[in-house]
Amino acid sequence: MSIRKIIEIDEAKCNGCGLCVPNCAEGAIKIIDGKARLISDVYCDGLGACLGHCPEDALKIVEREAEEFDEEAVIEARGQGGCPGSRMMDFKEEDNESTGELISSGDIEINIKPQLKQWPVQLKLVPVNAPYFNNSDLLITADCVPFAYPNYHLDLLKGRSVVVGCPKLDDLQFYIKKLTQIIKENNLNSVTVAYMEVPCCQGIVMAAEAALKAANKDIPLNKVKIGINGKK
């Protein structure tokens, strides 16, 4: 190892927005547990292409002992694909019939179009400043809901931005903090929380209520409870 220029991330300043991730062509930065992290010294070329994209000034170039930049390792890692969860995508509206799923029964055919207009969807991964949040109706979904409710896409997801999480398995305080940031930093029209009837799912409702209160914004909150039998 030698002394060279390399990126340094101030986790205290980082808000997990993820804007630095797509601006690192080498794929050296990923959002992990709600924070931007340098995943390996060998992926960072030290040129700082990501610096101008951080709204919190959490990135800087420092000189320290680090492994040499390895272009071949970068190419190999990108070739393996990696997890697309940290790459923000805002899907354009498409009217092409090929984007739908054709369902047929006898003489009847129905073309069902998916209503998801963004990626990622996991609350831990979404950037708080993602363009698909601003001026949108936000749907906060417990992750069991899309499995249980057969009309999820057309009844709940259509026309909304979405975040997904499990209040039983994840950190509820993180949820409250992340949702508060999303609500504060975007002009939301409404918030809908879809949750299961089981008691452990009430946590996601509590997180939504707490985040709205912490953000101090007067935004309508709609609550949709789904039964384990798939009925509202």
N, CA and C of each residue as an Amber inpcrd file, in Angstrom:
protein
   696
   0.8440000  -1.2000000   0.0000000   0.0000000   0.0000000   0.0000000
   0.8730000   1.2420000   0.0000000   0.3080000   2.3460000  -0.4830000
   1.0440000   3.6050000  -0.5540000   0.1080000   4.7540000  -0.1650000
   0.7050000   5.9210000   0.0530000  -0.0830000   7.1120000   0.3460000
  -0.6340000   7.6530000  -0.9720000  -1.9350000   7.7850000  -1.0540000
  -2.5430000   8.3130000  -2.2820000  -3.8510000   9.0110000  -1.9610000
  -4.3940000   9.7060000  -2.9560000  -5.6730000  10.3830000  -2.7860000
  -6.8170000   9.3750000  -2.8560000  -7.7870000   9.5490000  -1.9650000
  -8.9300000   8.6260000  -1.9170000 -10.1040000   9.3400000  -1.2540000
 -11.3020000   8.8870000  -1.5470000 -12.5060000   9.5240000  -0.9890000
 -12.6550000   9.1920000   0.4870000 -13.1600000  10.1740000   1.2410000
 -13.5030000   9.9530000   2.6460000 -14.9270000  10.4290000   2.8560000
 -15.7210000   9.6390000   3.5650000 -17.1370000   9.9390000   3.7700000
 -17.3860000  10.2220000   5.2450000 -17.9480000  11.3820000   5.5260000
 -18.2990000  11.7540000   6.8970000 -19.6930000  11.2130000   7.1930000
 -19.7660000  10.1000000   7.9160000 -21.0590000   9.4580000   8.1670000
 -21.9940000  10.3330000   8.9870000 -21.4450000  11.2150000   9.8110000
 -22.2780000  12.1050000  10.6190000 -23.0360000  13.0890000   9.7400000
 -22.4370000  13.4930000   8.6320000 -23.0850000  14.4350000   7.7160000
 -23.9780000  13.7290000   6.7000000 -23.6320000  12.5100000   6.3600000
 -24.3590000  11.7850000   5.3080000 -25.8050000  11.5350000   5.7030000
 -26.7380000  11.8910000   4.8140000 -28.1630000  11.6510000   5.0830000
 -28.7230000  10.4780000   4.2980000 -27.8490000   9.7620000   3.6070000
 -28.2930000   8.5730000   2.8790000 -29.0460000   8.8510000   1.6030000
 -28.9130000  10.0710000   1.0560000 -29.6860000  10.4300000  -0.1380000
 -29.2990000   9.6050000  -1.3580000 -28.0400000   9.1500000  -1.4170000
 -27.6110000   8.2820000  -2.5050000 -27.2230000   8.9710000  -3.7990000
 -27.1910000  10.3190000  -3.8120000 -26.8670000  11.0270000  -5.0490000
 -25.4290000  10.7880000  -5.5000000 -24.5510000  10.4320000  -4.5640000
 -23.1560000  10.1630000  -4.9220000 -22.9890000   8.8410000  -5.6610000
 -23.8900000   7.8990000  -5.3980000 -23.7190000   6.5370000  -5.9130000
 -23.6750000   6.4840000  -7.4450000 -24.6920000   7.0410000  -8.1520000
 -24.6380000   6.9550000  -9.6180000 -23.5520000   7.8210000 -10.2290000
 -22.9660000   8.7210000  -9.4310000 -21.9230000   9.5940000  -9.9430000
 -20.5200000   9.0720000  -9.6660000 -20.4460000   7.8570000  -9.1530000
 -19.1700000   7.1610000  -9.0240000 -19.1420000   6.0680000 -10.0820000
 -18.4640000   6.3550000 -11.1820000 -18.4680000   5.4290000 -12.3220000
 -17.8290000   4.0930000 -11.9860000 -16.9550000   4.1010000 -10.9700000
 -16.2440000   2.8760000 -10.6040000 -17.0490000   1.9970000  -9.6550000
 -18.1690000   2.4980000  -9.1360000 -18.9930000   1.7100000  -8.2240000
 -18.3710000   1.5220000  -6.8560000 -17.5830000   2.5280000  -6.4220000
 -16.8850000   2.4110000  -5.1380000 -17.7670000   2.7360000  -3.9400000
 -18.9030000   3.4000000  -4.1900000 -19.7720000   3.8360000  -3.0940000
 -21.1130000   3.1170000  -3.1800000 -21.5780000   2.6520000  -2.0390000
 -22.9070000   2.0590000  -1.9420000 -23.5880000   2.5710000  -0.6810000
 -24.9280000   2.5390000  -0.6980000 -25.6970000   2.8880000   0.4920000
 -25.8740000   1.6150000   1.3110000 -25.3400000   1.6250000   2.5240000
 -25.4300000   0.4800000   3.4280000 -25.9520000   0.9670000   4.7670000
 -27.0580000   0.3830000   5.2190000 -27.6790000   0.7930000   6.4840000
 -27.9400000   2.2900000   6.5190000 -28.3840000   2.8310000   5.3810000
 -28.7830000   4.2280000   5.3270000 -27.6500000   5.2290000   5.2080000
 -26.4220000   4.7690000   5.0030000 -25.2770000   5.6680000   4.8790000
 -24.4370000   5.2980000   3.6580000 -23.8540000   6.3300000   3.0160000
 -22.9280000   6.0740000   1.9160000 -21.6220000   5.5340000   2.4800000
 -21.1240000   4.4680000   1.8830000 -19.8800000   3.8620000   2.3750000
 -18.9750000   3.4910000   1.2020000 -17.6820000   3.6610000   1.4160000
 -16.6810000   3.2110000   0.4430000 -16.5120000   1.7090000   0.6210000
 -16.8780000   0.9430000  -0.3890000 -16.8990000  -0.5130000  -0.2080000
 -15.5200000  -1.1510000  -0.3470000 -14.6100000  -0.4650000  -1.0690000
 -13.2490000  -0.9940000  -1.1800000 -12.3290000   0.0960000  -1.7060000
 -11.1370000   0.2010000  -1.1170000 -10.1570000   1.1860000  -1.5820000
  -9.8040000   0.9710000  -3.0530000  -9.7690000  -0.2810000  -3.4890000
  -9.2960000  -0.5730000  -4.8530000 -10.2580000  -0.0640000  -5.9200000
 -11.5170000   0.2430000  -5.5320000 -12.4900000   0.7340000  -6.5040000
 -12.4440000   2.2570000  -6.6560000 -11.7590000   2.9600000  -5.7580000
 -11.7470000   4.4250000  -5.7780000 -10.4980000   4.9330000  -6.4720000
 -10.6900000   5.7320000  -7.5640000  -9.5390000   6.2650000  -8.2940000
  -9.0250000   7.5770000  -7.7050000  -9.7600000   8.1250000  -6.7310000
  -9.3160000   9.3360000  -6.0580000  -9.4910000  10.6140000  -6.8520000
 -10.2050000  10.5720000  -7.9740000 -10.3730000  11.7650000  -8.8130000
 -11.5120000  12.6610000  -8.3200000 -12.4210000  12.1060000  -7.5050000
 -13.4530000  12.9290000  -6.8690000 -14.6250000  13.3240000  -7.7370000
 -14.9920000  12.4960000  -8.7120000 -16.1310000  12.8210000  -9.5710000
 -17.4420000  12.9080000  -8.7950000 -17.4890000  12.2720000  -7.6380000
 -18.7150000  12.2440000  -6.8220000 -18.8730000  13.4780000  -5.9450000
 -17.8250000  14.2840000  -5.7700000 -17.8090000  15.3420000  -4.7620000
 -18.9240000  16.3700000  -4.9330000 -19.1600000  16.8240000  -6.1380000
 -20.1160000  17.9060000  -6.3630000 -21.5660000  17.5110000  -6.2670000
 -21.8350000  16.2530000  -5.9610000 -23.2190000  15.7820000  -5.9530000
 -23.7620000  15.5420000  -4.5530000 -22.9830000  15.8530000  -3.5160000
 -23.4280000  15.6280000  -2.1370000 -24.0160000  16.9180000  -1.5620000
 -25.3100000  16.9280000  -1.2280000 -25.9350000  18.1500000  -0.6900000
 -25.5050000  18.4650000   0.7400000 -24.8750000  17.5090000   1.4180000
 -24.4810000  17.7050000   2.8130000 -22.9780000  17.9140000   2.9880000
 -22.2510000  17.9890000   1.8730000 -20.7980000  18.1630000   1.9220000
 -20.1330000  17.0820000   2.7850000 -20.6070000  15.8490000   2.6180000
 -20.0880000  14.7350000   3.4250000 -18.9130000  14.0230000   2.7620000
 -18.5720000  14.4220000   1.5440000 -17.4910000  13.7660000   0.8100000
 -16.2990000  14.7000000   0.6560000 -15.1160000  14.1550000   0.7970000
 -13.9100000  14.9300000   0.5230000 -12.7880000  13.9770000   0.1250000
 -11.8060000  14.5250000  -0.5800000 -10.6300000  13.7510000  -0.9620000
  -9.5450000  13.9660000   0.0830000  -8.9960000  12.8690000   0.5720000
  -7.9000000  12.9340000   1.5400000  -6.7230000  12.1260000   1.0030000
  -5.5860000  12.3000000   1.6450000  -4.4270000  11.4720000   1.3230000
  -4.1560000  10.5610000   2.5130000  -4.1730000   9.2770000   2.2490000
  -3.9080000   8.3010000   3.3100000  -3.3380000   7.0400000   2.6900000
  -2.8780000   6.1570000   3.5590000  -2.3870000   4.8750000   3.0780000
  -3.5670000   4.0410000   2.5910000  -3.4990000   3.5890000   1.3760000
  -4.6060000   2.8280000   0.7930000  -4.0730000   1.9090000  -0.2970000
  -4.8320000   0.8680000  -0.5670000  -4.4980000  -0.0210000  -1.6810000
  -4.6060000   0.7540000  -2.9900000  -3.8160000   0.3820000  -3.9570000
  -3.8240000   1.0520000  -5.2510000  -5.1570000   0.8260000  -5.9650000
  -5.5640000   1.8370000  -6.7300000  -6.7520000   1.6930000  -7.5660000
  -6.5240000   0.5550000  -8.5570000  -7.5220000  -0.3370000  -8.6710000
  -7.4050000  -1.5250000  -9.5210000  -8.5160000  -1.5020000 -10.5660000
  -8.1850000  -1.0260000 -11.7450000  -9.1820000  -0.9080000 -12.8060000
  -9.7560000  -2.2680000 -13.2030000  -8.9140000  -3.2950000 -13.1960000
  -9.3990000  -4.6290000 -13.5590000 -10.4280000  -5.1340000 -12.5470000
 -10.2120000  -4.8230000 -11.2510000 -11.1670000  -5.2210000 -10.2190000
 -12.4960000  -4.5040000 -10.4140000 -12.4220000  -3.2330000 -10.8280000
 -13.6380000  -2.4530000 -11.0960000 -14.4190000  -3.0790000 -12.2430000
 -13.7250000  -3.3970000 -13.3240000 -14.3760000  -3.9910000 -14.4940000
 -15.0070000  -5.3280000 -14.1420000 -14.2730000  -6.1290000 -13.3560000
 -14.7890000  -7.4380000 -12.9530000 -16.0430000  -7.2900000 -12.0830000
 -15.9920000  -6.3380000 -11.1450000 -17.1430000  -6.1260000 -10.2520000
 -18.3560000  -5.6460000 -11.0250000 -18.1390000  -4.7390000 -11.9770000
 -19.2520000  -4.2340000 -12.7850000 -19.7800000  -5.3260000 -13.6980000
 -18.9050000  -6.1900000 -14.1600000 -19.3300000  -7.2920000 -15.0240000
 -20.2040000  -8.2820000 -14.3030000 -19.9620000  -8.4270000 -12.9860000
 -20.7770000  -9.3400000 -12.1920000 -22.1270000  -8.7270000 -11.8570000
 -22.2820000  -7.4630000 -12.1730000 -23.5800000  -6.8170000 -12.0160000
 -23.7470000  -6.1480000 -10.6800000 -23.5220000  -6.8720000  -9.5880000
 -23.7350000  -6.2880000  -8.2690000 -25.2110000  -6.1020000  -7.9980000
 -25.5020000  -5.5240000  -6.8430000 -26.9000000  -5.2740000  -6.4730000
 -27.3700000  -3.9590000  -7.0610000 -28.4700000  -3.9530000  -7.8480000
 -28.9650000  -2.7090000  -8.4380000 -29.7290000  -1.8560000  -7.4400000
 -29.8340000  -2.3290000  -6.1910000 -30.6500000  -1.6260000  -5.2190000
 -30.2040000  -0.2230000  -4.8980000 -28.9070000   0.0760000  -5.0890000
 -28.4250000   1.4070000  -4.7590000 -28.4460000   2.3550000  -5.9470000
 -28.8780000   1.8840000  -7.1030000 -28.9450000   2.7410000  -8.2870000
 -30.3600000   3.2980000  -8.4310000 -30.4660000   4.6320000  -8.3490000
 -31.7790000   5.2580000  -8.4110000 -32.2830000   5.2860000  -9.8450000
 -33.5550000   4.9060000 -10.0510000 -34.1860000   4.9670000 -11.3560000
 -35.5950000   5.5130000 -11.2160000 -35.9180000   6.4420000 -12.1060000
 -37.2480000   7.0350000 -12.1530000 -37.8450000   6.6330000 -13.4900000
 -38.7690000   5.6690000 -13.4910000 -39.2920000   5.1280000 -14.7320000
 -40.1960000   6.1350000 -15.4380000 -40.0600000   6.2050000 -16.7450000
 -40.9310000   7.0690000 -17.5280000 -42.2500000   6.3490000 -17.8000000
 -43.2970000   7.1650000 -17.9100000 -44.6130000   6.6050000 -18.2280000
 -44.5750000   6.0090000 -19.6240000 -45.0000000   4.7850000 -19.7490000
 -45.0230000   4.1230000 -21.0500000 -46.4280000   3.6380000 -21.3590000
 -46.8640000   3.9200000 -22.5860000 -48.1880000   3.4830000 -23.0160000
 -48.1170000   2.2450000 -23.9000000 -46.9220000   1.7940000 -24.1760000
 -46.7380000   0.6240000 -25.0270000 -47.3870000  -0.6020000 -24.3880000
 -48.2070000  -1.2900000 -25.1330000 -48.9160000  -2.4540000 -24.5950000
 -47.9580000  -3.5490000 -24.1530000 -46.7560000  -3.5410000 -24.7050000
 -45.8080000  -4.6000000 -24.3610000 -45.3270000  -4.4980000 -22.9230000
 -45.5790000  -3.3300000 -22.2680000 -45.1460000  -3.1890000 -20.8850000
 -46.1110000  -3.8700000 -19.9250000 -47.2290000  -4.3550000 -20.4460000
 -48.2090000  -4.9920000 -19.5840000 -48.0500000  -6.5040000 -19.5560000
 -48.8270000  -7.1210000 -18.6710000 -48.8380000  -8.5700000 -18.5570000
 -50.2080000  -9.0520000 -19.0250000 -50.2220000  -9.8720000 -20.0710000
 -51.4790000 -10.3320000 -20.6430000 -52.0110000 -11.5200000 -19.8580000
 -53.2250000 -11.3550000 -19.3360000 -53.8940000 -12.4280000 -18.5920000
 -55.1460000 -12.8260000 -19.3710000 -55.2930000 -14.1140000 -19.6420000
 -56.4380000 -14.5600000 -20.4340000 -57.1840000 -15.6870000 -19.7390000
 -58.4850000 -15.6910000 -19.9500000 -59.3420000 -16.7560000 -19.4420000
 -60.4910000 -16.9310000 -20.4230000 -60.4570000 -18.0310000 -21.1540000
 -61.4860000 -18.2440000 -22.1590000 -61.4000000 -17.2020000 -23.2580000
 -62.4970000 -16.4770000 -23.4960000 -62.5430000 -15.4530000 -24.5440000
 -62.1510000 -14.0690000 -24.0310000 -61.7830000 -13.9620000 -22.7690000
 -61.4760000 -12.6500000 -22.1700000 -59.9740000 -12.4960000 -21.9750000
 -59.4310000 -11.3700000 -22.4500000 -58.0280000 -11.0470000 -22.2520000
 -57.9140000  -9.6650000 -21.6160000 -57.1050000  -9.5730000 -20.5760000
 -56.8970000  -8.3030000 -19.8800000 -55.4070000  -8.0170000 -19.8450000
 -55.0310000  -6.7930000 -20.2450000 -53.6290000  -6.3920000 -20.2150000
 -53.3860000  -5.5890000 -18.9420000 -52.6260000  -6.1660000 -18.0040000
 -52.3380000  -5.5340000 -16.7270000 -50.9540000  -4.8890000 -16.7860000
 -50.9100000  -3.5810000 -16.5650000 -49.6350000  -2.8720000 -16.5720000
 -49.1060000  -2.7120000 -15.1500000 -47.8260000  -2.9670000 -14.9380000
 -47.2470000  -2.7200000 -13.6070000 -47.2660000  -1.2300000 -13.3020000
 -47.4830000  -0.8890000 -12.0520000 -47.6200000   0.5050000 -11.6550000
 -46.3880000   1.0610000 -10.9480000 -45.3410000   0.2640000 -10.8170000
 -44.1230000   0.7310000 -10.1660000 -43.3850000   1.6950000 -11.0900000
 -43.0770000   2.8860000 -10.5940000 -42.4410000   3.9210000 -11.4120000
 -41.0650000   4.3270000 -10.8880000 -40.4830000   3.5350000 -10.0150000
 -39.2010000   3.9270000  -9.4230000 -38.3930000   2.7000000  -9.0030000
 -37.1370000   2.9260000  -8.7240000 -36.2580000   1.9350000  -8.1010000
 -35.1420000   2.6950000  -7.4050000 -34.7560000   2.3180000  -6.1930000
 -35.2430000   1.1910000  -5.3830000 -36.5550000   1.5020000  -4.6730000
 -37.0610000   0.5070000  -3.9350000 -38.2950000   0.6980000  -3.1680000
 -38.0770000   0.5200000  -1.6640000 -37.0370000  -0.1970000  -1.2640000
 -36.7800000  -0.4260000   0.1550000 -36.4540000   0.8960000   0.8550000
 -37.0840000   1.1270000   2.0040000 -36.8780000   2.3670000   2.7430000
 -35.4110000   2.5840000   3.0900000 -34.6790000   1.5130000   3.3430000
 -33.2600000   1.6310000   3.6830000 -32.4230000   2.0990000   2.4960000
 -32.9180000   1.9280000   1.2830000 -32.1230000   2.2110000   0.0960000
 -32.5200000   3.4750000  -0.6490000 -33.7720000   3.9210000  -0.5180000
 -34.2150000   5.0610000  -1.3290000 -33.4850000   6.3450000  -0.9330000
 -33.0550000   7.1440000  -1.9070000 -32.4950000   8.4590000  -1.5980000
 -33.6080000   9.3940000  -1.1140000 -33.3530000  10.1640000  -0.0690000
 -34.4110000  11.0260000   0.4720000 -34.7780000  12.1370000  -0.4980000
 -33.8470000  12.5210000  -1.3860000 -34.1080000  13.5880000  -2.3480000
 -34.4290000  13.0650000  -3.7470000 -34.8430000  11.8190000  -3.8470000
 -35.1450000  11.2500000  -5.1640000 -36.2490000  12.0710000  -5.8420000
 -36.1060000  12.3580000  -7.1250000 -37.0850000  13.2180000  -7.8170000
 -38.5030000  12.6570000  -7.8420000 -38.6270000  11.3260000  -7.7290000
 -39.9680000  10.7470000  -7.7880000 -40.7810000  11.0140000  -6.5190000
 -40.1440000  11.4830000  -5.4370000 -40.8890000  11.8090000  -4.2160000
 -41.5680000  13.1750000  -4.3010000 -40.8920000  14.1480000  -4.9220000
 -41.4090000  15.5070000  -4.8970000 -42.7300000  15.6300000  -5.6570000
 -43.6850000  16.3200000  -5.0290000 -45.0370000  16.5230000  -5.5950000
 -45.7490000  15.1980000  -5.8480000 -45.5080000  14.2270000  -4.9940000
 -46.1340000  12.9140000  -5.1750000 -47.0250000  12.5590000  -3.9880000
 -47.7930000  11.5150000  -4.1850000 -48.5330000  10.8780000  -3.0930000
 -47.6940000   9.6830000  -2.6560000 -47.2540000   9.6950000  -1.4070000
 -46.3280000   8.6610000  -0.9240000 -47.0870000   7.4790000  -0.3320000
 -46.7160000   6.2830000  -0.7670000 -47.2690000   5.0530000  -0.2190000
 -46.1940000   4.3670000   0.6230000 -46.4680000   4.2120000   1.9070000
 -45.5790000   3.4760000   2.8070000 -46.1710000   2.0840000   2.9760000
 -45.4510000   1.0840000   2.5260000 -45.9970000  -0.2680000   2.4640000
 -45.2440000  -1.2420000   3.3590000 -45.9530000  -1.9160000   4.2310000
 -45.3590000  -3.0530000   4.9330000 -45.0840000  -4.1340000   3.8920000
 -43.9370000  -4.7830000   3.9800000 -43.5070000  -5.6130000   2.8520000
 -44.3250000  -6.8830000   2.6170000 -45.2000000  -7.2300000   3.5330000
 -46.0690000  -8.3820000   3.2950000 -47.3110000  -8.0180000   2.4740000
 -47.6380000  -6.7420000   2.4280000 -48.8840000  -6.3000000   1.7880000
 -48.9800000  -6.7050000   0.3180000 -47.9320000  -6.4640000  -0.5180000
 -48.0680000  -6.8230000  -1.9360000 -48.2790000  -8.3170000  -2.1730000
 -47.8370000  -9.1550000  -1.2290000 -48.0530000 -10.6010000  -1.3550000
 -49.4800000 -10.9810000  -0.9880000 -50.0240000 -10.2960000   0.0060000
 -51.3410000 -10.6600000   0.5200000 -52.4820000 -10.0400000  -0.2800000
 -52.2760000  -8.8330000  -0.7950000 -53.3700000  -8.0930000  -1.4420000
 -53.2430000  -8.1900000  -2.9590000 -54.1120000  -8.9220000  -3.6210000
 -53.9570000  -9.1820000  -5.0570000 -54.1210000  -7.9500000  -5.9450000
 -54.8200000  -6.9300000  -5.4550000 -55.0540000  -5.7360000  -6.2730000
 -54.1130000  -4.5970000  -5.8790000 -52.9720000  -4.9540000  -5.3230000
 -52.0390000  -3.9500000  -4.7980000 -51.6310000  -2.9220000  -5.8500000
 -51.2530000  -3.3660000  -7.0300000 -50.7550000  -2.4350000  -8.0500000
 -51.8070000  -1.4170000  -8.4660000 -52.9930000  -1.8760000  -8.7700000
 -54.0100000  -0.9650000  -9.2990000 -54.7080000  -0.1600000  -8.2110000
 -54.8780000  -0.7300000  -7.0420000 -55.6290000  -0.0510000  -5.9920000
 -54.7680000   0.8410000  -5.1060000 -53.5410000   0.4160000  -4.8320000
 -52.6890000   1.1670000  -3.9010000 -51.4880000   1.8380000  -4.5680000
 -50.7700000   1.1150000  -5.3930000 -49.5160000   1.6260000  -5.9420000
 -49.7060000   2.6240000  -7.0850000 -50.7610000   2.4900000  -7.8400000
 -50.9660000   3.3200000  -9.0340000 -50.9330000   4.8090000  -8.6970000
 -50.0610000   5.5330000  -9.3920000 -49.9780000   6.9770000  -9.2320000
 -49.2310000   7.4470000  -8.0000000 -48.5740000   6.5250000  -7.2930000
 -47.8840000   6.8890000  -6.0550000 -46.4010000   6.5260000  -6.1060000
 -45.6020000   7.2960000  -5.3750000 -44.2470000   6.8590000  -5.0500000
 -44.3670000   5.9020000  -3.8700000 -43.3380000   5.0830000  -3.6480000
 -43.4960000   4.0320000  -2.6380000 -42.1970000   3.7780000  -1.8800000
 -42.3440000   3.4510000  -0.6050000 -41.2460000   2.9040000   0.1950000
 -41.7660000   1.6620000   0.9060000 -40.8880000   0.6830000   1.0670000
 -41.2880000  -0.6170000   1.6030000 -40.3950000  -0.9910000   2.7790000
 -40.9860000  -1.5900000   3.8060000 -40.1810000  -2.0520000   4.9250000
 -40.9510000  -2.9890000   5.8350000 -40.2260000  -3.6410000   6.7310000
 -40.8390000  -4.5370000   7.7110000 -40.5940000  -3.9830000   9.1150000
 -41.6370000  -3.5330000   9.8040000 -41.4620000  -2.9420000  11.1290000
 -41.0600000  -3.9470000  12.2000000 -41.2420000  -5.2300000  11.9330000
 -40.8780000  -6.2490000  12.9230000 -39.3900000  -6.5920000  12.8540000
 -38.8460000  -6.6520000  11.6490000 -37.4720000  -7.1080000  11.4650000
 -36.4510000  -5.9740000  11.3980000 -36.9140000  -4.7500000  11.0970000
 -35.9890000  -3.6350000  10.9200000 -36.0270000  -2.6750000  12.1070000
 -35.1570000  -1.6810000  12.0650000 -35.0280000  -0.6820000  13.1280000
 -36.1000000   0.3890000  12.9490000 -37.0720000   0.4320000  13.8400000
 -38.1910000   1.3610000  13.7200000 -37.7290000   2.8150000  13.8640000
 -36.7320000   3.0470000  14.7250000 -36.2300000   4.4130000  14.8830000
 -35.5710000   4.9130000  13.6010000 -34.9110000   4.0150000  12.8850000
 -34.3490000   4.3920000  11.5810000 -35.4710000   4.7500000  10.6170000
 -36.5390000   3.9600000  10.6340000 -37.6900000   4.2410000   9.7700000
 -38.2380000   5.6390000  10.0320000 -38.4150000   5.9610000  11.3060000
 -38.9760000   7.2700000  11.6630000 -38.0630000   8.3900000  11.1550000
 -36.7610000   8.2330000  11.3640000 -35.8040000   9.2570000  10.9430000
 -35.7930000   9.4120000   9.4250000 -35.7660000   8.2920000   8.7090000
 -35.7000000   8.3470000   7.2430000 -36.9960000   8.9120000   6.6640000
 -38.1410000   8.4940000   7.1980000 -39.4190000   9.0130000   6.7200000
 -39.5500000  10.5090000   7.0100000 -39.0580000  10.9210000   8.1670000
 -39.0880000  12.3490000   8.5110000 -38.2990000  13.1540000   7.4890000
 -37.1310000  12.6600000   7.0960000 -36.3220000  13.3440000   6.0900000
 -37.0480000  13.4290000   4.7560000 -37.6650000  12.3310000   4.3450000
 -38.3870000  12.3160000   3.0700000 -39.5350000  13.3200000   3.0860000
 -40.2790000  13.3500000   4.1960000 -41.4250000  14.2570000   4.3020000
 -40.9710000  15.7160000   4.3620000 -39.8810000  15.9700000   5.0890000
 -39.3770000  17.3430000   5.2120000 -38.8620000  17.8910000   3.8930000
 -38.1560000  17.0640000   3.1520000 -37.4080000  17.5500000   2.0020000
 -38.1590000  17.4460000   0.6800000 -39.4030000  16.9790000   0.7210000
 -40.1950000  16.8620000  -0.5040000 -41.5930000  17.4300000  -0.2750000
 -42.1650000  17.9240000  -1.3320000 -43.5120000  18.4840000  -1.2680000
 -44.5270000  17.3710000  -1.5340000 -44.8820000  16.6320000  -0.4930000
 -45.8010000  15.5000000  -0.6480000 -47.2560000  15.9890000  -0.6010000
 -48.0750000  15.3840000  -1.4330000 -49.5010000  15.7190000  -1.4370000
 -50.2600000  14.9390000  -0.3760000 -49.8650000  13.7040000  -0.1660000
 -50.5290000  12.8540000   0.8140000 -49.6090000  11.7040000   1.1850000
 -49.9320000  11.0460000   2.2920000 -49.2110000   9.8510000   2.7190000
 -50.2320000   8.7540000   3.0000000 -50.0080000   7.6030000   2.3940000
 -50.8510000   6.4290000   2.6550000 -49.9730000   5.3290000   3.2240000
 -50.3960000   4.7300000   4.3210000 -49.6370000   3.6160000   4.8820000
 -50.4870000   2.3500000   4.7620000 -49.9480000   1.3470000   4.0920000
 -50.6280000   0.0620000   3.8990000 -49.9480000  -0.9710000   4.7870000
 -50.7210000  -1.6160000   5.6380000 -50.1460000  -2.5260000   6.6260000
 -51.0390000  -3.7500000   6.8030000 -50.4670000  -4.8030000   7.3770000
 -51.2140000  -6.0260000   7.6090000 -51.9580000  -5.9600000   8.9430000
 -52.9640000  -6.7940000   9.0840000 -53.7760000  -6.7890000  10.2930000
 -53.0450000  -7.3490000  11.5150000 -51.9300000  -8.0450000  11.3040000
 -51.2110000  -8.6550000  12.4260000 -50.6190000  -7.5720000  13.3310000
 -50.5710000  -7.7840000  14.6420000 -50.1390000  -6.7470000  15.5920000
 -48.7560000  -6.1740000  15.3130000 -47.8040000  -7.0130000  14.8820000
 -46.4370000  -6.5230000  14.6790000 -46.3500000  -5.4990000  13.5590000
 -47.3770000  -5.4240000  12.7140000 -47.3460000  -4.5050000  11.5770000
 -47.7730000  -3.0920000  11.9650000 -48.3120000  -2.9350000  13.1780000
 -48.7190000  -1.6080000  13.6290000 -47.5260000  -0.6520000  13.7060000
 -46.3230000  -1.2110000  13.8170000 -45.1390000  -0.3780000  13.9300000
 -44.9480000   0.5580000  12.7510000 -45.3250000   0.1160000  11.5440000
 -45.1250000   0.9650000  10.3750000 -46.1220000   2.1220000  10.3660000
 -47.2950000   1.8990000  10.9700000 -48.2720000   2.9860000  11.1300000
 -47.7390000   4.0070000  12.1320000 -47.1940000   3.5090000  13.2340000
 -46.6130000   4.3870000  14.2520000 -45.4540000   5.2000000  13.6820000
 -44.6410000   4.5670000  12.8330000 -43.5090000   5.2670000  12.2200000
 -43.9920000   6.3940000  11.3160000 -45.0430000   6.1240000  10.5400000
 -45.5950000   7.1530000   9.6470000 -46.1520000   8.3230000  10.4560000
 -46.8780000   8.0220000  11.5150000 -47.4600000   9.0730000  12.3580000
 -46.3620000   9.8980000  13.0330000 -45.3480000   9.2150000  13.5530000
 -44.2580000   9.9060000  14.2350000 -43.4580000  10.7780000  13.2670000
 -43.2580000  10.2930000  12.0500000 -42.5020000  11.0560000  11.0540000
 -43.2510000  12.3090000  10.6320000 -44.5430000  12.1970000  10.4410000
 -45.3510000  13.3730000  10.0780000 -45.3120000  14.4160000  11.1900000
 -45.3680000  13.9440000  12.4230000 -45.3090000  14.8650000  13.5550000
 -43.9420000  15.5320000  13.6440000 -42.8720000  14.7590000  13.4700000
 -41.5200000  15.2930000  13.5570000 -41.2210000  16.2720000  12.4180000
 -41.7950000  15.9950000  11.2470000 -41.5790000  16.8790000  10.0940000
 -42.3950000  18.1560000  10.2010000 -43.3840000  18.1390000  11.0780000
 -44.2310000  19.3150000  11.3160000 -44.8990000  19.8050000  10.0290000
 -45.4400000  18.8370000   9.2870000 -46.1470000  19.1720000   8.0570000
 -47.5820000  18.6590000   8.1260000 -48.4800000  19.4810000   7.6490000
 -49.8990000  19.1250000   7.6630000 -50.2410000  18.4090000   6.3610000
 -49.9920000  17.1080000   6.3530000 -50.2280000  16.2880000   5.1630000
 -51.2320000  15.2020000   5.5230000 -52.2440000  14.9870000   4.6830000
 -53.2380000  13.9400000   4.9820000 -52.5840000  12.5620000   5.0870000
 -52.9740000  11.8090000   6.1190000 -52.4830000  10.4390000   6.3060000
 -53.6480000   9.4630000   6.1750000 -53.5250000   8.5510000   5.2090000
 -54.5370000   7.5230000   5.0050000 -53.9830000   6.1770000   5.4570000
 -54.7940000   5.4080000   6.1460000 -54.3590000   4.1020000   6.6460000
 -55.1910000   3.0070000   5.9970000 -54.5110000   2.0300000   5.4220000
 -55.1890000   0.9250000   4.7470000 -54.7220000  -0.3780000   5.3830000
 -55.6510000  -1.0830000   6.0140000 -55.3260000  -2.3510000   6.6670000
 -55.7230000  -3.5200000   5.7670000 -54.7960000  -4.4440000   5.5870000
 -55.0310000  -5.6200000   4.7490000 -55.0640000  -6.8610000   5.6320000
 -56.0660000  -7.6820000   5.4400000 -56.1760000  -8.9220000   6.2000000
 -55.2650000 -10.0010000   5.6460000 -54.9530000 -10.9820000   6.4800000
 -54.1020000 -12.0740000   5.9850000 -54.8380000 -12.9280000   4.9490000
 -56.1490000 -12.7090000   4.8190000 -56.9320000 -13.3710000   3.7710000
 -56.9290000 -12.5650000   2.4750000 -56.1850000 -11.4620000   2.4660000
 -56.0530000 -10.6610000   1.2500000 -57.1310000  -9.6370000   1.0450000
 -57.9760000  -9.4080000   2.0340000 -59.0730000  -8.4410000   1.8870000
 -58.7930000  -7.1730000   2.6790000 -59.3050000  -6.0470000   2.1500000
 -59.1720000  -4.7650000   2.8490000 -60.1880000  -4.6720000   3.9740000
